[in-house]
Structure formats: C-alpha cells, structure tokens
Amino acid sequence: MFSRMSVRWRLTLWYSAVLIPALFVLGTMVYLLVGHTLARDVDGRLFTTAQRVERSIRVVTAFPFRWENLALPDVNVFSTPDTFLQAVDLSRRVIVSKSRNLGEQALPVSSSTLEKAGSGQPFYETLTVEGVAVRLYNVPLLLDGQLVGLLQVGSPLSHVQHLLQKLRWALILGSLGMVVVTGAVGWWMADKTLRPIHQIAQVAAEIQEGEDLARRIRRPPNSDEIGRLVDTLNSMLERLEAAYRNLAAAHRFQRRFISDVSHELRTPLTTIKGNLDLLYRLRTAERTETEVLPGGSEAEMSKGAGAGYGLAEEDELEMLEDVRTEVDRLIRLVQDLLTLAQHDTGVGLSLESVTVGEWLPQSLRRAERLPRSEAVEYAVQIDEALLSRRHWANADALQQLVYILLENAFKYTFQGKVAVTAREADGGLELTVEDTGIGMSPEVKAHIFERFYRGDPARSTPGTGLGLAIAEQIVGAHQGKIDVASREGEGSRFRVWLPLEPYSCQPLTGGL
C-alpha cells in the first residue's frame, strides 16, 4: 500500500513519522522538567518557612520546678493559605500548636515518620490526606540532644498537579496541532518541490504523444537537483532529436539509394543477360543446322532454321567487351558498399610510414585513363620536394581517394580543364582537384558527403552517390580534412589536406 502512494503522501508521512517521536520526547522532557521545578519550589518554600519558625523557638525554664522546655512561637504568623504548620510533643503524643488554616484537621504523624524523626535529621515526605496529596517537611525538635518534638510544615500539591495537568493537555494538544500543521506544510512543500518534476513528466508525455522532439523543458531558475535533471533531459532530447533526424535522413538516402542501385544493377545485368542470350541462341542454331537421319544418312536442314544468326568475330568481341565493362561496374559498386560496411563495423585501415612519391604519382597516372570528354584538358602540377616527405598512410586507400575525386571531376566536366595540384601547406600535403564543370548549388553542396546522396543534375549520370562519402571516410582515417568550394555552372574545387609529420603516438590503424 505504501509503495502505491504518491510521492507527496510518502514525504508527508515521513515528515510526520519523524516529528511525532521528536515531539513525544520533547514534551516528556518539558513535562518532567516543569514537574521537577515545581516540586523544588514547593520544597524550598517549606524549608524556608520551617527555618523561620525554628529560629523563633526559645528554651524556657518551668518555675518552680526549674526544668527546661521549648517555647514555640505563634505558628499562625508564619502560615499562608497554602502552607500548614503543626508542632507535636512527641513525649506526650499531643499537638502543641497548629495553624488555623488546618481547622479541625491535623497533619498525620505516622510511625514511619516518628522512626525517621528519631535520627534527628529533617526530611521530606508526601502523604495523602483525605484524597489530597500533601508535601511535608518534618523538622525534629531537640533539647539537650533529646528528641522532644516535631515541627511539620506542609503544603497541598493540588495546585501543582493542576498545573501539570494543564501542561500535559497543552503538550498533547500542541503536539497534535503541530503534527497537523507540519503535515499540511510538508504537503505544500512536497507539492512545491515536486511541481517541476510533475511539469517535466507532463512535458515528456506531451513530447511522446506529439512526437515533437524539438520541444524542450523549461529550466527552473535555481541550479539545484531539479535544474540539473532538466539540463540532462534537455541534453538527452537534443541527442534524440539529432539521432531521429539522422535516422530519417538515412531512411531517405536509403530509399534513394535503393532506387539508384536498382537502376545501376538492372542496366549491367540486362546488358549481360541480353548478350549471353544472343550468344546462346546463335550457338544453339549452329548446332541444329545438321541432323542425323534414322537411316544413318545426314540431311541438311532447311537453312531457314539458322538464317539471320550469322555473327562476325568483331561483333562477338564487342559483346564480350560490353559484358566485361558491366561486370567491372558491378564489382566497383559492390566494392564501394563493402568499404562503407567495413567502416560501419569498425574495421580500420592499416597505416604505415610511406613517402608521398610511393603513391601519388602512380595514382595520378592511373586516373589519367579514366573516361572523359575529348574537350577536357587534364593538367597535373606536383611539388617535387613533396614526393620525398614521409607520413603515415594507406597507399591503396589514398589511390582510391584520388580515383574518386578525378572520376567525379571528369564525369561532370564536359569541356574545359581538370587540374590537380599537390604542394606542402600548413605542415601537411595539400591536394587540390579543380574543374570547370557544372558545379553545385549550395543546397547540393551541403549534402555531397552524405551517403547515397545525388543531386538532381547528377542523377542523369551513372553512379550511386557513395564515392564522396568514401573519400571523406578515407581522409578522416588519415587524420586529414576535406572541403569543397563550388559555384553552379562554374565548376568545383576539392581540397584535401593530410598531415605529413608523424603523430606523437604513431597509429597502426585508421578509423575507416
């Protein structure tokens, strides 16, 4: 049942559970302290009165018998409405004197009182007289060392008991009132403290229902635990929003990729299948031009069965070349997908210390054979001193990087120039590929390094939108940077920067 209560009720019950025993202990201590104080006041007043009476007692000699006796003063002079006095002659067991406020009554003198008086020392005792508690102070009267009498000073305890009873009820009612007030205040404080949490839960529920991840929880002005909780939740919402946007973008790119890859795969596969079907039909027709007859003689079939299926050797070679080209396209597409899959699974590049001359000139020579328009000029400018510089790199991956950049430049440049420049800048290798092609709009430029993305002008050309994404991963694995500057209709310039000096902690693998 307690676990099903709200936090407000549980906090209120905890406040009360702690307060009740605390009030009980405090009330008990106050009650005992007040009772002890009142009792000491009564005893002190009785002691003072007894001393005053005792100082007024005189010793007299009885004439003509000449024995000494104690002469008591008028006790009424020392009595007050709540103080009784009584003097007892112990030898005759008679009351010698008593105050008028006793009336017809007398203070009791029990055998235990006489026994204690025999010690000669004054003492206190509490007796009950007709249902009323009376506090007595007994003073033995001595004459020549002999006990001759007893002076008793008493006071009823009814007023003390009455005060203690009032105090008891005041403590009980005050404690109950304090518990109620504290419970109400505790409820209010718990509600005020938990109100931000309730608002957080409400906003979180609204975000869940409306799927509005851009909404944020309003932060309270104070920087307490609630404030830190709000900061944490807002940070989590920001990450969820970013993850959701990335996921949505990935889904959009994936749908576009599926469409592009389907087209890319369908075209080479259709070409391969058509060529192979044609070769199969021709070879089948050639084999059925002659037929063995039942009599063991051979008869030539009607030439119509194989008519029109003659194929020159040049045509066969052309068909086989088409098959080779399309198979290469499929291999390249699968290789690109495998490269990205390796990056996603955390498989890194193996880096080793190489010189720039071990991979850059060879990469540029191979890229020169890439298909391009005859109206496009290809120019290369390399700083010779750069070729001897060493750095940590994967030569195969950097060759693939050069291939990707130049393939894109040739693909979208129909006339003009593609220029490659390699020089040392800012302590690293700066490789620039600049073309005079179709360029890019700012909208397309913002997404060119995203996987599967292809701008509208690029969708009319073969490709999958994976090349620049792979290029960015290769540069990142070498701790480098890649950026692009482009204007629509004026061309593009890709700049790659790779560090040349060895790292302070030389890596063995890259991040691709």
Buried (B, 14 or more C-beta within 10 A) or exposed (E): EEEEEEEBEEBBBEBBEEBBEEBEEEBEEEBEEBBEEBBEEBBEBBBBBBBEBBEBBEEEEEEEEEEEBBEBBEBEEBBEEBBBBBBBBBEEEEBBBBBEBBEEEBBBBEEEBBEBBEEEEBEEBEBEBEEEEBBBBBBBBEBEEEBBBBBBBBBBBEEBBEEBEEBBEEBEEEBEEBBEEBBEEBBEBBBEBBEBBEBBEEBBEEBEEEEEBEBBBEBBEEEEEBBEBBEEBBEEBEEEBEEEEEEEBBEEBEEBBEEBBEEBBEEBEEBBEEBEEBBEEBEEBEEEBEEEEEEEEEEEEEEEEBEEBEBEEEEBEEBEEBBEEBBEBBEBBEEBBEBBEBBEEEEBBEBEEBBBBBBBBEBBEEBEEBEBEEEBEBEBEBBEEBBEBBBBBBBEBBBBBBBBBBBBBBBBBEEBBBBBBBEBBEEBBBBBBBBBBBBBBEEBBEBBBBBBBBBEBBEEEEBBBBBBBBBBBBBBBBBBBBEBBBEBEEBBBBBBBBBBEEEEEEBEEBBB
